[in-house]
């Protein structure tokens, strides 16, 4: 059984992976084309409609109107296809663009609120709920892919912003991972678990924006602002 870290650092050699950088980048795969995106969208649609058991290279090729040879050339195998699908879905969660050299309280709040609203929109979507349900049922395979390229990759992306904010003297914390997990909890609350368990409540854009603002306000109340920039690291 692979650990989440192994899924992250040992990608399929036949797959051309894009970067998932933070620090203001949106994380979108640089080599992604509309055609490849159409294939990944077909994968998500199949997961929502029929579940992981129906997700074969043949089914994806048929749904995306392309050849299996093309799929194997682009993604290597089924695991490679799933990995890039997860990364593509996770890349929709962005830390927001900001000027690292001129990061101030307003820019930090805006970036955090943007991340929070973006993340809530993604995790409450039908595709993410379906993908996570499948991952739970296949913890030894797809579960590791989702963890490594979803939660852990997103965490690294946002921690870059938090560390820059600490260096600018805007927040104070000893451990970036602990600060990220606190923020993650304040944003997500019970939304994801309720959706995974079948609660059919709706969360519209206005509610998402309100939740995002509230989470950021609570996070900044906990971690505050320092008068003197902290040391980076």
Buried (B, 14 or more C-beta within 10 A) or exposed (E): EBEBEEBBEEBBEEBBBBEBBBEBBBBBBEEBEEEBEEBBBBBBBBBBEEEBEEBEBEBBBEBBEBEEEBBBEBBBBBBBBBBBBBBBBBBBBBBBEBEBEEBEBEBBBBBBBBBBBBBBBBBBBEBBBBBBBBBEEBEEBBBBBBBBBBBBBBBBBBBBBBBBBBBBBBBBBEEBEEBBEBBBEBBBEEBBEBBBEEEEEEBEEEEBBEBBBBBBBBBBEEBEEBEEEBEEE
